[in-house]
Amino acid sequence: MEWLSILACYLLGSLPTAVWIGKKYHQVDVREHGSKNAGATNTIRVLGWKTGLVVLLLDMAKGYGAVKTVMYYVLPPEENTLLLILIATATVLGHIFPLFAKFRGGKGIATMAGISIALFPLSLLILLGLFLALFLTFRYVSLGSILAAISLPFLSFYIEGNQEPELVVFTILIALIVPATHHKNIKRLLRGEEKKLKPQ
């Protein structure tokens, strides 16, 4: 049951919403345009805000749904926190390396946000405020995403009292993975070449 749950969540994460929606409704593969990333930000940039927000919500739902399904129907999280983390990780990896899109996916930000809503709702609310403040000030999605991810371990520990070793490690991994998947964005930010996301 545990390994089947992990596999099922990887397959759920592998649903390439940006690719499928772009092809079906716009006859466009977002991976061939803009930043060539199959995520919500590039979808907004290539196909507009309406389509991009749909992709954002669906990608968040993948992470939230995977975690909540396991918590409610597989086992109480306090009985096996490690399994919960493996479920979350498998879902994110599915989004980044989707089986159904030749392993070319997004950066996993929206999916990680959905997972964080399920595990750290108060921290995510604060991080959303931080992200919006940075985005509205500078118009850089990457900057807001990176700083929000780095802040997660501290907020979940000090605000929500998250002291379970597995969850602490998981938040630290998020704080490391997000900057790693944005290494090109970081270079562009340092050079002043990062593209801003503006209202269309």
N, C-alpha and C positions, 0 to 999 in steps of 0.2 A: 504493500500500500504506500509506504513512504517513497520508494523509488518511482512508483507510478505517479505519485503526486508531483514529484520534482520534474519528471518528464512532461507531464501534462502542463505544468506552468511554463516550462521552456517553450512548448508548442504554442501556448497562449501568447507569450511574449513575442513569438515569431510571426504573429499576424502583422504583416507590413501595412498598416493602415494608410500611411502617406502614399505608398506606392500604389496600392489598390484603388484608393479614392482618386488619386491623380490620374490614373489610367482610365478608370471607368467614366468619370465625369468631365475630365479635361483633356483626355488623350495625351497626357504628359507624364513622363517618368521623372519625378522631382530629382532623382539621383543623377540626371543628365543636365541639370541646370543649377544656377546659383552656387551654393557651397557643395552641391552634389551629396547632400546628406538627407536621409529619409526620416526627417524629424519635423516637428511642428514649426520651428522657426524658419527653416528653408521652405516649407510648404507655404507659409504666410508670404514669404518673399517672392516665391514663384507663382503661386496660385491665388493669393489674396487672403485677407483676414478671415473671411467666412469659412473657407475650406480649412485654413490653418487651425482655427479654433476647434473645429470638429475633430481634426486629427489630434490636437492637444488633449481634448477630453477623452477620446477613445484610448489614447496611449496611457493616460493617467488611470483610466478604468482597468486596464490590463494589470497594472501593479496593485491597485487597491483590491480588485476582484480576486486575484491570486491569493493574497495574504488573508483576506477576510474569509474566503472559502475554506482555506485550511484551518483557520482559527475556529470556525463554526462547525465544520462538518468532518474534519479529519481528527483533530485533537485540540485540547486546550493548550494555548501557547506556553503556559508555565510548565507543562509536562515535557516539552521538548523544544526549547528555544532554538537549538541548533537546526532542527528540521525547518523551522519557520524562516531562519536566515538562508538556508539552502534553497527554499522555495522562492524567496525574494530574489536571490542572486540568479537563479535559473531564469526567472522572468525577465530580468534586466539583460542577461546574456542573450536571451531569445530576441529581444528588441535590437540589440547591437549587432548580433550575428543571426539574422532570421533564416530559418530553414526554408521558408517559402519565398524568399527573395534573394536566393543565391548568396546568402550570408552577408549582404550589403544593407545594413540598416541604419538606424539613427544613433544618437549618442546616449540614449537612455535617460535623459533628464526628466521627461514627463512621466515615464514609468517609475523612476525612483521617487518622484514627487507623490505619485499615487500610493506607493508603498509607505512613504513617510506619513501620509495622511492616516493610514491604517495603524501604524505603530507609534507615531509621535505627533498626534494632532495639534497640540498646543505649540510645539516647536515649529511645525510646518506653517501654522498661522503667522507666527512671528517672522519666519523666513520669507513668507509671501510678502509681508509688509516691507522687509528689507529689499527683496527683489524688485518690487514695484517702485520703491523710492530710487533705487539705482537706475532702473530702466527709464523712468520718467525724467530723471536728471540727465543721464548720459546717452540713452537710447541704445545701449549695448546689452543684448540679451546674454551674451557670453559672460560678461563681467558680473551681472547679477546672479547667473547660475553658479559660477565659480565661487563667489563669496558666500552665497547661501549654503552651498555644499560644505565649505570649510567651516562654517558656523554651526552646522548640525550637531557634531559631537559635543560641543560645549553646551548648546541649548538643551539637548536631550538629557544631558547629565545633570546640569544645574537647575533647569526649569522643571523637568518632568521626573527627576530622580532616577533616571535610567542607569542602573549600576550592574546589570547582568553582563558578565564578561562577553558573551556572544553578541549581544546588542551593541555594546560599546565598540567591539571590533568591527561590527557591521557599519556603524556610523563613521568610524575612522576610514574604512574602505571606501565609503561614498566620498568622503573628503579628499581621498587620493585619486579615485577613479575619474571624478568629474574634471579636475584640472588636467589629468592625463589625456582624456578624450578631447580636451579643448586646447591641446598644446599649440596647434596652428593658430587658433584664435588669440592665445596669449602672445605669440610672436607678433601677430598683426596689431594687437593692442599696444605693445611696447613700441612698435614702429609708427603708431598712429594711423594704421591702414585698415583697421577693423571697420566693416560696414555697419552703419547704424540702421536700426529697424524703425522706420517712420510710418505714421498713418498714411493709408493710401486713399 
